[in-house]
Amino acid sequence: MVFNSWASRVDSILASVPLVTANGHGPLEYSDDEYQQAMKKLQQCSMQFEDIPIYPINEQIANKLIEDQLKEANDKPDF
């Protein structure tokens, strides 16, 4: 149950990552505020075991998850 709840929160964070910058001038990049905010949220997403929170996502993993999310979204065909 703990893992499923955590995975759902991670999925929700990734689903909310925009594909383009807030000003609409290009694809989202590492230096953009939205990207950094998503990385921070992912790193703060903990699995709660009784009174012990575990934070399995570090900066590198957060970056890779967001890169994968953006790549997957950009690889989808437009219909």
Buried (B, 14 or more C-beta within 10 A) or exposed (E): EEEEEBEEBBEEBBEEBBEEBEEEEEEBEEEBEBBEEBBEBBBEBBBEEEEEEEEEBEEEEBBEBBEEBBEEBEEEEEE
